[in-house]
Amino acid sequence: MTTLKAKLQDDLTAAIKARDELRSSSLRLTLSAIGYEETAGKTARELSDDEVLKVITREVKKRREAAEAFAKGGRAEQAERERAEGEVLAAYLPAQLSDEELTALVAEAVAEAKAGGAEGPKAMGAVMKIVKPKVGNRAEGGRVSAEVKRQLA
């Protein structure tokens, strides 16, 4: 079975051969972030696919935040580049939940928390604890907590 990291390396090789500069630079940066993560602790180790997904998720988030910053600064070209890099990397993430799916999952969690006696804004922690495992890495934490806040308000 091929690991996610090996797939990224194979795709990087293919992108370099195809002279796909955007794709190869996005994958190169992500693989170096993975490499950094692998050597960050006291002992070097191989990351699991789940840990590699966390790194990719973090890299996609960085690209989106950079794109927003560039767009605000009137640097449309760089913003577009960051967005494009984010899209290249997002292809490696599990399919993201739609707003409707997320709303439904959060509604279930809110009902579950209510049944457990947690209500209103104070229930935030309880609801997040219930909904996070259900959502997994199919939605960003910020998106999830915003929806939880909205439903608890």
Phi, psi and omega in degrees: 000132180280134176282163179297321180297317179297322178297317178299318180295318178297317180294326177296313179302314179298318181295321179295315179298324181278000183055038178269092188297314182301308182297314183293321180290323178298313181292321180300313180298319181292317178296325178289326176296321178294315178301319179298315180300321182292333182253005185289326184282193179291324179235141179292144180207163178272131178283146174284166178303322179297318179292323177297320177299321179297319179296314180298317179302316180297318180295320179296317180297318178302316181297318181295317180295320179295319180299318179297317180296316179296319181298316178297325180279006178074023180250074187301322182297313179294322180300316180297319180298314179298317179299315181296318178297319178300320180293321178302313183287323182300334179298339180271352181271156176299156179305134181279150179290144174284167179300322181296315180297317180296315179302316180296315179298318180293320179300317177300314182296321178296316179298319179297318180293321179298317178299330178273004176093005179260122181224164176067187183305332180293341183280357184314306182301315181298316181295316180300320180298324181283316189280328185304310179297328180290323181280321182060225180257030179265002173203145181289145181308318180298320179295318181295310183294327177297318179293320178298313179302315181301315183285333180277340184295000000 
